[in-house]
Amino acid sequence: MVRENAQIGFSDSDAIERAVDEAIKEKLLSGFFKRQKAEVIGMILEEFDEEIFKKNVREDGYLEGQRQKAFESAENFLREGDSVEKVARCIGLSLEQVREIAETISVKA
């Protein structure tokens, strides 16, 4: 019910509240919901927010992995002798980022 309400366009809290009201109306755990409506809504909102948080964490991890891979690839191409400009253009990093990688390589060597 919550997802259906959200798909219709209700905000998260409104979608949950409507689902709880529907469950009460249909006598699904009605006694419990009548006594604990506010607590149930709070718990569902907390869980819903946690799902969004976990999804964002996964996306952030994926993006960080892509970023790290780009830096590693840039370093490898620079070590093979490719120009800073070419590496920046082909890898998708800024010229400044690639120059910093190139400086790090020359310091290590």
C-alpha positions, 0 to 999 in steps of 0.5 A: 500500500505504501509503494502504491501511494508513493507511485500515485504521487504522495509524499513518503509520510503521506503515503505511509499514513494513508496505508496505515489508515487503509489498514485500519479501515480494512480491519488489518491489525486495527486494534494495534494500529489504533493504539500505535498509529504514530509509533508505526508511522515513525518506525516505517519512516525510519526504515524507509529513510534507512533504505534510501540511506543504504542505496545512497551509500552503495551509489557513493561506493560505486562512484568512489570505485570508479574514481579510484579506477580512473586515477589508477588508469591515469597513473598507468598511462602516464607511466607508459609515456602518454601526455598529461593532455591525452590522459585527461582527455581519454580518462575523463579526469581534469587536466589539473587532476592528471597533472597532480598524478604526474607530479606524484609519479615523478616524486616517487621515481 
